[in-house]
């Protein structure tokens, strides 16, 4: 059923004007949901996945929207910066073009103008059993992530396998991004590679009461990067597979290593072990084989898991071809 035909539950909307006011409200309302662009939370509330009594909007906090160059040659991006602004910001386009490209694959320009980079980093994990109407889920007795006690992806398993479908995260991880989280007790910085967890119910390590305020990028690596998104249609759809590759090069532009991250297969992005050595040898086929062996997509999507696994090898090879064929990164 289209979400525009479903009513929203009643809730109180709070609109803080500063980060300090926001974290104070989160401390006061520990069960509140945060919203900025609302492109994910609002449909989920209409589907009955969430029914919070209080929603705290960060849309009026100007300090969360800035994108600034840092003294060391990196870039600091406010969590409230829209995907459209990140995609088109001159510093991002010039220094991190693959991040700009990843933002461009998200949904439509209208949604990019509403959704935020912080919202994408914090994006709820998705599953064909979870992202349905209340009526649909209750016909099964609910799902483990919402109101049930069984994960229909793996009924004999002990966890939730809903997939991390955030388009920008694989690229941000290869760029060694870190996130700043602030609460009423202070702030802390966490490498993005340490931010995600293996269970789809607790897919990130943000603590109760914490607000994601910034995403920090160090100076661009000497490397060639590429990002690919496999999806049913060329716009709107969430990914069936996300692939990001980084080929590190020396001063003579010879490959000396690198990294590969695939996502949309489980709750946590998967960094491929052994990719650096194979890339240093220039053996792209071996990298694709490593990814195929390590990736285990489950039935979180309506498209067949076996086909998605086969596409891991295909998409990694294509991404490496893109990276090696475009030395602009």
Residue frames relative to the residue before (quaternion, step in Angstrom):
aa qw qx qy qz dx dy dz
X 1.0000 0.0000 0.0000 0.0000 0.00 0.00 0.00
X 0.4969 -0.6562 0.4680 0.3217 3.65 -0.85 0.90
X 0.5349 -0.6673 0.4106 0.3161 3.57 -0.92 0.89
X 0.6007 0.5740 -0.3834 0.4034 3.61 1.08 -0.54
X 0.6504 0.5026 -0.3171 0.4731 3.63 1.22 -0.30
X 0.6509 0.5057 -0.3118 0.4727 3.59 1.26 -0.16
X 0.4100 -0.7213 0.4940 0.2602 3.63 -0.89 0.84
X 0.4513 -0.6374 0.5473 0.3010 3.51 -1.28 0.45
X 0.4704 -0.6315 0.5159 0.3374 3.59 -1.09 0.57
X 0.5708 -0.5827 0.4402 0.3753 3.58 -1.19 0.39
X 0.1271 0.7754 -0.6104 0.0998 3.57 -1.07 0.79
X 0.4434 -0.6439 0.5480 0.2975 3.54 -1.31 0.35
X 0.2086 -0.7819 0.5795 0.0967 3.57 -0.87 0.99
X 0.1086 -0.7874 0.6062 0.0266 3.57 -0.73 1.14
X 0.1430 -0.8162 0.5593 0.0223 3.57 -0.92 0.97
X 0.0870 -0.8162 0.5698 0.0398 3.62 0.21 1.19
X 0.3641 -0.7485 0.5197 0.1925 3.54 -1.20 0.61
X 0.7683 0.2302 -0.1522 0.5776 3.59 1.27 -0.02
X 0.6457 -0.5128 0.3950 0.4051 3.54 -1.29 0.35
X 0.6518 0.5225 -0.3234 0.4445 3.60 0.90 -0.89
X 0.6559 0.4960 -0.3112 0.4763 3.58 0.96 -0.84
X 0.6412 0.5412 -0.3215 0.4389 3.56 0.99 -0.81
X 0.7097 0.4424 -0.2834 0.4694 3.61 0.76 -0.97
X 0.5888 0.5486 -0.3727 0.4620 3.59 1.15 -0.49
X 0.6531 0.5010 -0.3086 0.4768 3.58 1.02 -0.79
X 0.6386 0.5179 -0.3322 0.4622 3.59 1.02 -0.72
X 0.6352 0.5110 -0.3272 0.4779 3.57 1.07 -0.67
X 0.6760 0.4941 -0.2800 0.4697 3.56 1.09 -0.77
X 0.7751 0.2111 -0.0989 0.5873 3.57 1.14 -0.71
X 0.1354 -0.8616 0.4820 0.0836 3.62 0.40 1.17
X 0.7028 0.4373 -0.2726 0.4905 3.63 1.17 -0.41
X 0.4127 0.7222 -0.4671 0.2999 3.59 1.26 0.16
X 0.3216 -0.7049 0.5952 0.2128 3.53 -1.31 0.47
X 0.3592 -0.7148 0.5601 0.2155 3.55 -1.08 0.78
X 0.0038 -0.7817 0.6237 0.0014 3.56 -1.09 0.71
X 0.1040 -0.7653 0.6304 0.0783 3.55 -1.13 0.70
X 0.8038 0.1412 -0.0711 0.5735 3.58 0.26 -1.22
X 0.3455 -0.7865 0.4537 0.2370 3.58 1.15 -0.57
X 0.4350 0.7371 -0.4437 0.2655 3.59 1.24 0.07
X 0.7290 0.3496 -0.2386 0.5380 3.61 1.20 -0.33
X 0.6898 0.5042 -0.3038 0.4214 3.59 0.80 -0.95
X 0.6755 0.5166 -0.3217 0.4164 3.60 0.80 -0.95
X 0.6589 0.4651 -0.3396 0.4840 3.68 0.83 -0.73
X 0.6388 0.5276 -0.3348 0.4488 3.61 1.00 -0.76
X 0.6378 0.5060 -0.3295 0.4781 3.59 1.04 -0.69
X 0.6366 0.5175 -0.3318 0.4657 3.59 1.02 -0.71
X 0.6878 0.4595 -0.2772 0.4888 3.58 1.09 -0.67
X 0.5273 -0.6685 0.3951 0.3450 3.59 1.25 0.06
X 0.3855 0.7188 -0.4917 0.3048 3.60 1.22 0.31
X 0.7735 0.0969 -0.0519 0.6242 3.55 1.11 -0.77
X 0.0078 -0.7722 0.6352 0.0131 3.56 -1.13 0.69
X 0.0423 0.8437 -0.5337 0.0385 3.62 0.63 1.08
X 0.4860 -0.6372 0.5113 0.3105 3.53 -1.16 0.60
X 0.7965 0.1703 -0.0547 0.5775 3.57 1.14 -0.73
X 0.0875 -0.7562 0.6472 0.0405 3.53 -1.07 0.87
X 0.1826 -0.7801 0.5928 0.0816 3.55 -0.86 1.02
X 0.2154 -0.7981 0.5553 0.0910 3.57 -0.60 1.17
X 0.2400 -0.7709 0.5754 0.1308 3.57 -0.96 0.92
X 0.3886 0.7790 -0.4378 0.2246 3.58 1.31 0.01
X 0.7316 0.4222 -0.2394 0.4788 3.60 1.14 -0.53
X 0.5302 0.6087 -0.4212 0.4135 3.61 1.24 0.30
X 0.2993 -0.8031 0.4900 0.1591 3.57 -0.09 1.31
X 0.6203 0.5816 -0.3445 0.3978 3.59 1.04 -0.73
X 0.6606 0.5159 -0.3129 0.4467 3.60 1.18 -0.38
X 0.6724 0.5596 -0.2892 0.3888 3.60 1.20 -0.27
X 0.5610 0.6599 -0.3833 0.3207 3.61 1.16 -0.34
X 0.1454 -0.7263 0.6642 0.1008 3.53 -1.32 0.56
X 0.0837 0.8322 -0.5357 0.1163 3.57 -0.41 1.21
X 0.4673 -0.6320 0.5384 0.3040 3.54 -1.21 0.63
X 0.3045 -0.7538 0.5558 0.1735 3.58 -1.05 0.76
X 0.6816 -0.5276 0.3274 0.3871 3.55 -1.22 0.50
X 0.6988 0.4779 -0.2798 0.4528 3.60 1.06 -0.64
X 0.6329 -0.5474 0.3329 0.4347 3.60 1.26 0.04
X 0.5638 0.5846 -0.3927 0.4314 3.56 1.26 0.17
X 0.3810 -0.6857 0.5600 0.2666 3.54 -1.30 -0.37
X 0.1908 -0.7524 0.6216 0.1056 3.55 -1.09 0.82
X 0.1069 -0.8131 0.5721 0.0056 3.57 -0.66 1.15
X 0.4087 -0.7070 0.5234 0.2431 3.57 -0.76 1.03
X 0.5614 -0.6330 0.4159 0.3334 3.56 -0.99 0.82
X 0.6943 0.4734 -0.2717 0.4691 3.57 1.17 -0.54
X 0.4230 0.6807 -0.4877 0.3462 3.62 1.23 0.13
X 0.4411 -0.7058 0.4777 0.2813 3.58 -0.81 0.94
X 0.6231 -0.5408 0.4144 0.3841 3.54 -1.22 0.50
X 0.6186 0.5418 -0.3408 0.4557 3.58 1.08 -0.70
X 0.6739 0.4865 -0.3011 0.4674 3.58 0.93 -0.88
X 0.6372 0.5046 -0.3333 0.4778 3.60 0.99 -0.76
X 0.6432 0.5485 -0.3182 0.4292 3.57 0.91 -0.92
X 0.8005 0.3232 -0.1433 0.4839 3.58 0.92 -0.90
X 0.4533 0.6952 -0.4693 0.3017 3.61 1.20 -0.07
X 0.5390 -0.6698 0.3970 0.3213 3.63 -0.78 0.98
X 0.6575 0.5025 -0.3272 0.4563 3.62 0.97 -0.75
X 0.6526 0.4941 -0.3185 0.4781 3.59 1.02 -0.72
X 0.6586 0.5110 -0.3112 0.4562 3.58 0.89 -0.91
X 0.7108 0.4664 -0.2635 0.4559 3.59 0.93 -0.90
X 0.8001 0.3313 -0.1540 0.4758 3.60 0.85 -0.95
X 0.8000 0.1642 -0.0544 0.5745 3.59 1.09 -0.72
X 0.0117 -0.8581 0.5133 0.0121 3.62 0.71 1.00
X 0.6195 0.5470 -0.3616 0.4317 3.61 1.08 -0.57
X 0.6032 0.5207 -0.3572 0.4873 3.60 1.12 -0.55
X 0.6230 0.5253 -0.3365 0.4719 3.58 0.98 -0.78
X 0.6607 0.5089 -0.3014 0.4622 3.58 0.98 -0.87
X 0.6409 0.5199 -0.3284 0.4594 3.59 1.02 -0.76
X 0.6275 0.5235 -0.3355 0.4685 3.59 1.01 -0.75
X 0.6502 0.5457 -0.3110 0.4275 3.58 1.04 -0.79
X 0.6582 0.5185 -0.3220 0.4406 3.62 1.14 -0.43
X 0.5659 0.6238 -0.3838 0.3786 3.59 1.21 -0.22
X 0.8710 -0.1474 0.0845 0.4609 3.54 -0.79 1.16
X 0.6927 -0.4125 0.3689 0.4625 3.58 -0.71 -1.17
X 0.6711 -0.4878 0.3496 0.4353 3.62 -1.18 0.30
X 0.6208 0.5448 -0.3520 0.4403 3.60 1.03 -0.71
X 0.6842 0.4615 -0.2819 0.4893 3.58 0.93 -0.87
X 0.6086 0.5410 -0.3529 0.4608 3.61 1.07 -0.66
X 0.6632 0.5042 -0.3026 0.4630 3.59 1.09 -0.69
X 0.6932 0.4299 -0.2667 0.5134 3.60 1.26 -0.31
X 0.7040 0.4705 -0.2679 0.4596 3.57 0.84 -0.97
X 0.3143 -0.7660 0.5404 0.1497 3.56 -1.17 0.60
X 0.6111 -0.5406 0.4159 0.4017 3.55 -1.23 0.38
X 0.6391 0.5188 -0.3310 0.4614 3.58 0.97 -0.76
X 0.6343 0.5272 -0.3221 0.4648 3.56 1.03 -0.75
X 0.6522 0.5043 -0.3170 0.4688 3.57 1.04 -0.74
X 0.6317 0.5227 -0.3259 0.4706 3.58 1.02 -0.79
X 0.7459 0.3864 -0.1989 0.5048 3.59 1.03 -0.83
X 0.3076 0.8082 -0.4725 0.1703 3.61 1.27 -0.01
X 0.5002 -0.6553 0.4848 0.2923 3.54 -0.90 0.98
X 0.5027 -0.6295 0.4933 0.3282 3.58 -1.08 0.69
X 0.2771 -0.7940 0.5329 0.0940 3.54 -1.10 0.79
X 0.0517 0.7782 -0.6232 0.0576 3.55 -1.22 0.61
X 0.5501 -0.6342 0.4299 0.3322 3.56 -1.02 0.74
X 0.6533 0.4914 -0.3137 0.4830 3.60 1.22 -0.39
X 0.6965 0.4872 -0.2436 0.4671 3.58 1.22 -0.56
X 0.7540 0.3867 -0.2017 0.4912 3.57 0.81 -1.03
X 0.4303 0.6438 -0.4904 0.3998 3.51 0.59 1.29
X 0.6525 -0.5031 0.3815 0.4190 3.56 -1.30 0.16
X 0.6606 -0.4987 0.3784 0.4145 3.56 -1.25 0.40
X 0.6325 0.5400 -0.3286 0.4476 3.59 0.96 -0.86
X 0.6673 0.5053 -0.3019 0.4563 3.59 0.91 -0.95
X 0.6890 0.4817 -0.2922 0.4560 3.60 0.82 -0.96
X 0.6748 0.5056 -0.3048 0.4429 3.59 0.92 -0.87
X 0.5672 0.5843 -0.3939 0.4263 3.60 1.16 -0.42
X 0.6923 0.4274 -0.2585 0.5208 3.57 1.28 -0.42
X 0.5338 -0.5837 0.4245 0.4406 3.55 1.25 -0.33
X 0.6309 -0.5467 0.3254 0.4440 3.57 1.25 0.36
X 0.3422 -0.7056 0.5698 0.2456 3.57 -1.31 0.09
X 0.6845 -0.5270 0.3225 0.3870 3.55 -1.20 0.57
X 0.6800 0.5095 -0.2946 0.4371 3.60 0.99 -0.79
X 0.7671 0.3479 -0.1929 0.5033 3.57 1.13 -0.53
X 0.8392 -0.1804 0.1401 0.4936 3.61 -0.09 -1.20
X 0.6412 0.5401 -0.3214 0.4403 3.59 1.24 0.15
X 0.4337 -0.6926 0.5068 0.2745 3.56 -1.28 -0.24
X 0.6668 0.4337 -0.3050 0.5237 3.60 1.25 0.37
X 0.2772 -0.7009 0.6278 0.1944 3.56 -1.07 0.79
X 0.3104 -0.7946 0.4944 0.1665 3.59 -0.37 1.22
X 0.5247 0.6006 -0.4206 0.4325 3.59 1.25 -0.16
X 0.7819 -0.0077 0.0500 0.6213 3.57 1.00 -0.92
X 0.1965 -0.8502 0.4746 0.1157 3.61 0.36 1.23
X 0.7050 0.4401 -0.2692 0.4866 3.60 1.12 -0.54
X 0.5487 0.6191 -0.3942 0.4003 3.59 1.28 -0.04
X 0.4889 -0.6878 0.4631 0.2710 3.53 -1.29 0.20
X 0.7437 0.3817 -0.2093 0.5073 3.58 1.24 -0.18
X 0.5263 -0.5784 0.5104 0.3576 3.51 -1.40 -0.21
X 0.2077 -0.8204 0.5275 0.0747 3.57 -0.85 0.99
X 0.2476 0.7748 -0.5396 0.2171 3.58 1.17 0.47
X 0.4377 -0.7672 0.4314 0.1836 3.54 -0.93 1.01
X 0.4403 -0.6405 0.5678 0.2709 3.52 -1.24 0.69
X 0.0465 -0.8490 0.5250 -0.0371 3.56 -0.40 1.26
X 0.3602 0.7555 -0.4738 0.2738 3.59 1.22 0.47
X 0.4275 -0.7606 0.4305 0.2313 3.57 -0.40 1.25
X 0.7309 0.4670 -0.2600 0.4243 3.59 0.88 -0.89
X 0.5584 0.6799 -0.3809 0.2844 3.59 1.12 -0.60
X 0.6504 0.5047 -0.3605 0.4385 3.69 0.80 -0.74
X 0.6619 0.4877 -0.3085 0.4785 3.60 0.98 -0.80
X 0.6432 0.5182 -0.3256 0.4601 3.59 0.91 -0.88
X 0.6422 0.5242 -0.3283 0.4527 3.59 1.00 -0.78
X 0.6793 0.4734 -0.2945 0.4772 3.60 0.97 -0.80
X 0.6573 0.4790 -0.3055 0.4951 3.59 1.22 -0.40
X 0.4373 -0.7213 0.4326 0.3182 3.61 1.33 0.13
X 0.1832 0.8025 -0.5399 0.1758 3.56 0.98 0.86
X 0.1314 -0.7454 0.6441 0.1110 3.52 -1.31 0.43
X 0.2910 -0.7520 0.5663 0.1706 3.56 -1.21 0.51
X 0.2806 -0.7310 0.5987 0.1689 3.53 -1.17 0.71
X 0.1002 -0.7886 0.6066 0.0086 3.53 -0.85 1.08
X 0.0809 -0.8100 0.5807 0.0143 3.57 -0.86 0.96
X 0.0270 -0.7692 0.6385 0.0022 3.54 -1.11 0.81
X 0.7118 -0.4160 0.3255 0.4630 3.55 -1.26 -0.12
X 0.6755 0.4947 -0.2843 0.4669 3.59 1.24 -0.39
X 0.7289 -0.3623 0.2450 0.5267 3.61 1.25 -0.10
X 0.4737 -0.6657 0.4987 0.2896 3.56 -1.28 -0.22
X 0.0595 -0.7739 0.6290 0.0435 3.54 -1.28 0.40
X 0.3131 -0.7295 0.5813 0.1788 3.54 -1.28 0.52
X 0.0784 -0.7973 0.5985 -0.0038 3.57 -0.96 0.95
X 0.4444 -0.6543 0.5272 0.3107 3.62 -0.87 0.84
X 0.5377 -0.6464 0.4245 0.3359 3.58 -0.89 0.87
X 0.6109 0.5692 -0.3497 0.4248 3.58 1.09 -0.65
X 0.7120 0.4052 -0.2468 0.5176 3.61 1.25 -0.38
X 0.5321 0.6966 -0.3641 0.3147 3.56 1.29 -0.08
X 0.7421 0.4148 -0.2137 0.4812 3.60 1.12 -0.59
X 0.2714 -0.7703 0.5668 0.1083 3.52 -1.21 0.72
X 0.6321 -0.6000 0.3765 0.3142 3.55 -1.33 0.36
X 0.6904 0.4488 -0.2833 0.4917 3.62 1.19 -0.26
X 0.4761 -0.7193 0.4352 0.2579 3.57 -0.76 1.04
X 0.6072 0.5433 -0.3624 0.4525 3.60 1.23 -0.25
X 0.7714 0.1700 -0.0758 0.6085 3.58 1.13 -0.69
X 0.0643 0.8840 -0.4594 0.0574 3.53 0.87 1.07
X 0.7562 0.2418 -0.1964 0.5755 3.61 1.22 -0.15
X 0.4793 -0.7039 0.4668 0.2385 3.53 -1.26 0.46
X 0.3183 0.7198 -0.5426 0.2936 3.60 1.14 0.49
X 0.3759 -0.7382 0.5218 0.2036 3.55 -0.99 0.88
X 0.6434 -0.5043 0.3811 0.4318 3.60 -1.17 0.40
X 0.7975 0.2848 -0.2246 0.4820 3.54 -0.96 0.91
X 0.5927 0.5747 -0.3772 0.4198 3.61 1.23 -0.07
X 0.2145 -0.7494 0.6192 0.0948 3.51 -1.18 0.78
X 0.3601 -0.6958 0.5756 0.2342 3.58 -0.88 0.91
X 0.1288 -0.8392 0.5269 0.0387 3.58 -0.55 1.15
X 0.8255 -0.0056 0.0398 0.5629 3.62 0.95 -0.81
X 0.2236 -0.7038 0.6546 0.1618 3.48 -1.38 0.45
X 0.1489 -0.8156 0.5576 0.0413 3.58 -0.58 1.18
X 0.1422 -0.7723 0.6163 0.0590 3.53 -0.98 0.95
X 0.3648 -0.7085 0.5506 0.2484 3.62 -0.82 0.90
X 0.7157 -0.3922 0.3007 0.4935 3.63 -1.19 0.03
X 0.5920 -0.5949 0.3921 0.3767 3.61 -0.99 0.74
X 0.4547 -0.6767 0.4957 0.2993 3.60 -0.98 0.76
X 0.4776 -0.5926 0.5346 0.3674 3.56 -1.28 0.30
X 0.4131 0.6897 -0.4556 0.3822 3.52 0.16 1.31
X 0.3500 -0.6649 0.6103 0.2511 3.49 -1.41 0.25
X 0.0836 -0.8130 0.5763 0.0053 3.55 -0.84 1.02
X 0.0030 -0.7736 0.6333 0.0191 3.52 -1.26 0.48
X 0.1587 -0.7698 0.6156 0.0565 3.53 -1.23 0.65
X 0.0162 -0.7903 0.6124 -0.0030 3.55 -0.99 0.85
X 0.1393 -0.7727 0.6162 0.0624 3.53 -1.16 0.74
X 0.1761 -0.7675 0.6117 0.0760 3.54 -0.74 1.11
X 0.1854 0.7760 -0.5764 0.1770 3.58 -0.68 1.10
X 0.6520 -0.5472 0.3378 0.4017 3.60 -1.12 0.46
X 0.7965 0.1344 -0.0592 0.5865 3.59 0.97 -0.85
X 0.6142 -0.6062 0.3801 0.3330 3.54 -1.23 0.46
X 0.7671 0.1681 -0.1379 0.6036 3.58 1.28 0.03
X 0.7790 0.3794 -0.2871 0.4084 3.52 -1.40 0.25
X 0.7372 0.4914 -0.2759 0.3727 3.59 0.58 -1.15
X 0.4841 -0.6040 0.5519 0.3102 3.50 -1.30 0.57
X 0.5923 -0.6246 0.3746 0.3444 3.60 -1.12 0.56
X 0.3566 -0.6537 0.6204 0.2461 3.50 -1.35 0.50
X 0.7725 -0.0468 0.0520 0.6311 3.55 1.25 -0.55
X 0.1188 -0.7529 0.6435 0.0704 3.55 -1.06 0.85
X 0.0436 -0.7981 0.6008 -0.0118 3.57 -0.94 0.92
X 0.0365 0.7714 -0.6346 0.0317 3.57 -0.92 0.94
X 0.0622 -0.7974 0.6002 0.0072 3.56 -0.93 0.92
X 0.1046 -0.7608 0.6390 0.0440 3.51 -1.25 0.66
X 0.0969 -0.7803 0.6174 0.0244 3.56 -0.75 1.11
X 0.2399 -0.7813 0.5628 0.1235 3.58 -0.41 1.22
X 0.1003 -0.8092 0.5787 0.0157 3.57 -0.97 0.89
X 0.4667 -0.6533 0.5141 0.3019 3.56 -1.26 0.44
X 0.7563 -0.3948 0.2585 0.4532 3.58 -1.29 -0.08
X 0.6885 0.4326 -0.2759 0.5125 3.58 1.25 -0.34
X 0.4985 -0.6910 0.3878 0.3516 3.55 1.32 0.36
X 0.4227 0.6564 -0.5059 0.3668 3.55 0.98 0.88
X 0.5077 -0.6630 0.4479 0.3196 3.63 -0.84 0.92
X 0.0615 -0.8045 0.5907 0.0038 3.55 -0.94 0.97
X 0.7890 -0.1471 0.1024 0.5876 3.59 1.25 0.09
X 0.0903 0.8124 -0.5752 0.0306 3.53 -1.19 -0.48
X 0.3404 -0.7263 0.5682 0.1841 3.54 -1.35 -0.15
X 0.1370 -0.7624 0.6272 0.0815 3.54 -1.28 0.48
X 0.0396 -0.7763 0.6290 0.0065 3.57 -0.98 0.91
X 0.0623 -0.7610 0.6444 0.0414 3.56 -1.00 0.89
X 0.0384 -0.8059 0.5905 -0.0200 3.55 -1.08 0.73
X 0.6675 0.4576 -0.4212 0.4093 3.53 -1.46 0.10
X 0.5643 0.5897 -0.3774 0.4376 3.58 1.27 0.39
X 0.7888 -0.0242 0.0505 0.6121 3.59 1.20 -0.51
X 0.7532 -0.4169 0.2535 0.4412 3.61 -1.23 0.01
X 0.7783 0.2764 -0.1321 0.5481 3.59 1.11 -0.66
X 0.5010 -0.6222 0.4943 0.3429 3.63 -0.94 0.78
X 0.3050 -0.7672 0.5452 0.1456 3.56 -1.02 0.86
X 0.1683 -0.7560 0.6251 0.0970 3.56 -0.74 1.09
X 0.4115 -0.7586 0.4605 0.2077 3.55 -0.69 1.15
X 0.3466 -0.7413 0.5437 0.1863 3.57 -0.66 1.15
X 0.7982 0.2984 -0.2363 0.4668 3.55 -1.05 0.85
X 0.4625 0.7063 -0.4424 0.3025 3.60 1.24 -0.13
X 0.6201 0.5784 -0.3579 0.3909 3.61 0.97 -0.82
X 0.6791 0.4871 -0.3008 0.4594 3.61 0.85 -0.93
X 0.6686 0.4973 -0.3093 0.4583 3.57 0.92 -0.85
X 0.6522 0.5009 -0.3171 0.4724 3.59 1.03 -0.75
X 0.6150 0.5389 -0.3487 0.4579 3.59 1.05 -0.69
X 0.6780 0.4634 -0.2792 0.4976 3.60 1.13 -0.63
X 0.4450 -0.6922 0.4506 0.3460 3.56 1.26 -0.31
X 0.4870 0.6750 -0.4179 0.3641 3.59 1.26 0.33
X 0.1244 -0.8349 0.5337 0.0509 3.58 0.22 1.27
X 0.5959 0.5603 -0.3718 0.4390 3.59 1.08 -0.59
X 0.6457 0.5141 -0.3216 0.4641 3.59 1.01 -0.79
X 0.6166 0.5362 -0.3480 0.4596 3.60 1.03 -0.72
X 0.6644 0.5003 -0.3020 0.4659 3.58 0.92 -0.91
X 0.6421 0.5154 -0.3207 0.4683 3.59 1.03 -0.75
X 0.6259 0.5304 -0.3345 0.4637 3.58 1.02 -0.78
X 0.6544 0.5082 -0.3118 0.4651 3.57 0.95 -0.88
X 0.6480 0.5233 -0.3177 0.4531 3.58 0.94 -0.86
X 0.6794 0.4981 -0.2923 0.4527 3.59 0.94 -0.85
X 0.7433 0.4371 -0.2269 0.4527 3.59 1.01 -0.79
X 0.6607 0.5147 -0.3032 0.4545 3.60 1.19 -0.47
X 0.0124 -0.7998 0.5993 -0.0315 3.55 -0.89 0.99
X 0.0874 -0.8123 0.5756 0.0350 3.61 0.22 1.21
X 0.2103 -0.7633 0.6005 0.1123 3.54 -1.08 0.84
X 0.6861 -0.5233 0.3288 0.3838 3.57 -1.30 0.13
X 0.1961 0.7785 -0.5603 0.2037 3.56 0.70 1.12
X 0.7226 0.3381 -0.2034 0.5676 3.59 1.30 -0.27
X 0.5663 -0.5903 0.4414 0.3687 3.57 -1.23 0.32
X 0.6006 0.5421 -0.3655 0.4602 3.59 1.19 -0.40
X 0.6081 -0.6188 0.3499 0.3535 3.62 -0.96 0.85
X 0.5094 -0.6635 0.4648 0.2903 3.55 -0.97 0.90
X 0.6275 0.5430 -0.3420 0.4410 3.60 1.01 -0.79
X 0.6552 0.4940 -0.3140 0.4776 3.59 0.97 -0.79
X 0.6453 0.5159 -0.3275 0.4585 3.60 0.96 -0.83
X 0.6292 0.5187 -0.3416 0.4672 3.60 1.04 -0.70
X 0.6433 0.5094 -0.3274 0.4684 3.59 0.94 -0.81
X 0.6688 0.5130 -0.3034 0.4445 3.56 1.03 -0.76
X 0.4962 0.6307 -0.4442 0.3982 3.61 1.19 -0.25
X 0.6700 0.4851 -0.3022 0.4738 3.58 0.85 -0.94
X 0.6647 0.5165 -0.3034 0.4465 3.58 0.92 -0.94
X 0.7185 0.4604 -0.2650 0.4490 3.58 0.79 -1.01
X 0.6146 0.5217 -0.3626 0.4675 3.61 1.04 -0.61
X 0.6528 0.4975 -0.3249 0.4698 3.60 0.92 -0.81
X 0.6547 0.5054 -0.3148 0.4657 3.59 0.96 -0.81
X 0.6571 0.5084 -0.3168 0.4577 3.59 0.94 -0.85
X 0.6499 0.4999 -0.3192 0.4753 3.59 0.99 -0.78
X 0.6244 0.5199 -0.3393 0.4741 3.58 1.05 -0.68
X 0.6290 0.5237 -0.3292 0.4709 3.57 1.04 -0.78
X 0.6836 0.4934 -0.2924 0.4512 3.58 0.87 -0.97
X 0.7189 0.4504 -0.2572 0.4629 3.58 0.82 -0.96
X 0.6871 0.4702 -0.2867 0.4740 3.57 1.20 -0.43
X 0.7447 0.3032 -0.1781 0.5672 3.58 1.27 -0.18
X 0.1502 -0.8436 0.5111 0.0679 3.56 0.10 1.26
X 0.5096 0.6250 -0.4383 0.3970 3.58 1.26 0.11
X 0.5074 -0.6866 0.4053 0.3270 3.61 1.25 -0.11
